[in-house]
Amino acid sequence: MGDTDANLGRAVDAIGALDGVTVLAVSGVYRTEPQERKDQAWFANQVIRVACAPRITPEALLTSLLSIESSMGRRRDGDAPEDRFGPRVIDLDLLLHADSVISTELLVLPHPRMQQRAFVLVPLAEIAPELAFPDGKTLLQAMNALQFRVDGDRIWQ
């Protein structure tokens, strides 16, 4: 919703302004067709890589990301389950945190659907092509398991 490129830029700036967080790499912006609800505009997706001070736990980082979403106008408390994949101002997901494997009510790492989503893997490959997931699978193996097409900054899946 709104100026998606500006929203992504604001989010990257806000993440970089977090105490103890340094933005190391930022992928290009990719336009992707909606995955669940097809009756909406294409999404703008981007992946960033950050370094965190040792005191920043994955849960603390996620809490900060949710706070940034809220400050940008994202409302989660009124979201109906059927609107989960609908339009929104911003959606910040924590995909990985080093080799952490976590499953709590607040957070699941690695992100449970990231290996199924070309709109995550393509920009991730741009900034971290050497990445291996905690289960040992490489990013290339995850990408090869999907059917998708990239044309410039557009991803179809």
Secondary structure by P-SEA (a helix, b strand, c coil): ccaaaaaaaaaaaaaaacccccccccccbbbbcccccccccbbbbbbbbbcccccccaaaaaaaaaaaaaaacccccccccccccccccbbbbbcccccccccccccccccccccccaaaaaaaaaccccccccccccaaaaaaacccccccccccc
